[in-house]
Amino acid sequence: MIDRDMLNNHLIIFARQPRMGRVKTRLAKDIGRVAAWNFYRHILSRTVSTLTKNRRWKTVLALTPDRAIHQHPPWRTGLMTPRIPFIAQGSGDLGCRMQRIFRNLPPGPVIIIGADIPDIRACYIDRAFKILGHKRCVFGPADDGGYWLVGCNRRPRLPELFKNVRWSTEFALKDTLDPLPPSVTVGFAKQLSDIDTGGDLKKRN
């Protein structure tokens, strides 16, 4: 049985349109553009397939660049089963885009995740939403000092979360947490690894 308190949960998967040479560029330097492209497509498709099966939240794919939501190239075929709505991320750096998503979605807790976390599981998302039942924000730390998940309970109002964050560095999580006032309580989901380089990939093999 589905908890009625979870029916308004929104899970947003942040993804880049998987075009060769535009995704996993650091990984491509180590393993080649074709291999990096195939890796991203596989992880994105698996993430969408895994997480849209759970009815405890509403899943939306937020794409960049914005024009991707109006295109119908073959790569979208695998993402349409089960059918998933697409929205544009909009302009600005990662923090601006995530803050905008938090601000514009319908009422209810919101969690944003990346699209390239190989070890992601629905149970980790479920746990993160439960944390938002008693915390204002939740973060899923990544091994490299960033985070693969950020969520917010936007009542009574949405906090400003992403001021002066040094994205793609080991300081990203610290930069996000340090400015938060004591009134913004924080919980933590499971720590996971993302794959940015060939070295990251070798650690998994």
N, C-alpha and C positions, 0 to 999 in steps of 0.2 A: 504494500500500500504506500502511496506517495504522500509525504507530509505536506499538508496544504500550505504551511509556512514557506515551502521551498518552490512553490509554483511560479513565483515572480522572480526567481533567480535568472540572471542573464550571464551567459558565458560567451566572451568575445575572443575569437582566435585571430590574433594579428598575423597577417601573412603578406608576403610580397608576391606579386604575380610571377610565377615560376618561368621566367624567360632565361634562356642560356646566356651567361655572362652578366646577369643582373642579380643573381642570388648566390649566397655562400661564396662571396668573392675571395675571402681569406682561405677558405677550404680549397677553392679552385686553384690557388697558387701552388698547393701541395699535391693535389691529386688530379688536376686537370678540370677544364670547364664542363666537359660532358659528364664526368663522374660526379662532380659536385651538383650539377643540375639534376641528375637522376636521383641522387641522395635526397635532395630537397623535395622533389616531387613525391618520392616514396614516403618520406616522413610526414609531409603535409597531408597526403591522402590518408595515411594511417591514423593520424591525429584526428582528422575530421570524422572518419569512420568510427573510431573508438568512442569519441565523446558525444556524438550526436545520437547515439543509441540510448542514452540515459535521459529519462523523462523528468528528472529532478531539476532540470534547468533548460532554458531556451538558448540554443547555440546559434551564434551569428559569426560569419566570416568577414572580418574587416580587412579590405585589400588596399594595397598601394601598388602602382599609381592609381588615382581615382578612376581613370578611364577604363580600368580592367573590369569594373562591375558591369559595363555595358557591352563587353566583348564576349564572343562565344567560341573561342578556339578549342581544339581537342582536349587540352589539359583540364578543362572544367568538367569533362564527362564523368570522370571518377568521383568528382566532388558533389555530384548531384544525386547520389544514392547513399544514404537517405538525403532528400532534398534539404538544402540549407540556405537561408537568406544571405545575401551579400550586401555590405555597406562599404562606403568609401572611408578611408582613414582621414582624409583631408590634408591640409598643408601644415608645415611646421616640423620641428624636430619630434622625436619620439614622445617626449613628455607632453608637448602641446597636443599631439594627436590623441594620446591616451586620456588626457584631461578633458578633451572635447567629447570623447566617447562617454566618459563617466557623466558628463554634464547633460548630454542630449538623449540618453536612453530613457525609456519609461521607468516609473517607480519600481524599486526593488534592488536588492544587492547585486553588484556587478563584479565579475572577475574577468581580467584580461590575461591571456597567456600568449606566449610565443608559439610559433608553428613548427619548431624544429627541435623538440625535446624528445629524444628517442624513448626514454623510460617513463613517459607520462602514462598515468592510469586514471580511470574514472574515479577510483576511490580517493585519489589525492585531491581531485576537484571537489568531491563530496565533502571531504574533511575541511577544505578551505571555506566552503559555504557555511559549514557548521561553526567555524571559528567566527565568522561574521555575525553569528547570532549573539555574540557577547563582546565583540571587539569592533572598533570602527574600521580598521584596515587589517588586511592580511597580506603577507609576502611569502613567496616561495623562493628561498635563496638558491643561487646557482654556485657551483664550486669555484667559479672564477671571480666572485665578488659582486656579481650582478644579481639579477633575479629573473626567474622564468614565469612568475605569477605575481600579479598585484590585484588586490580586490578591495572594494570599499562599500561599507554600509553608508549610504549617502544621506541618511536622516540623522539629525535635523537639517544639516546642510553639508554640501560637499566641501571637504578640505582641499586646500591647494597643495598638491602632492609632489610636484616635480620641478621645483625651483633650483636652477644652477646645478643640475645633475651632470656629471661627467660620464656620458653614455659610452658603452663599449670599453669601460675600464674596470679595474678592480675596486673602484670607489663608488660605483653606481648605487649599490644598496645603502652604503653609509651616507652618501650625499642625499639620498631620499629620506632616510630616517632622521638624520640630525636636526633638520629645521622643524620637524613636527612638534606642535605644542603638546603638553602633558594631557590635554583633553582628548587628543586623538590616540586612543589605545590601539595597540598593535599585537597581532598574533602571527605565528609563523607556520607555514605548511612545510611539507617535506622538502629537503634539499636535494636538488637534482643537477645533472650536468647537461650542458648543451654542447653541440659540436660546431666549433668555429674553425679548427685547423686540422691538418692531417695528423698532428700529434694527438689531438683529442680523439680522432677516429681510431688510431692505433691502440689507445688505452682500452677500447671496447672489444678489440679482437684478441 
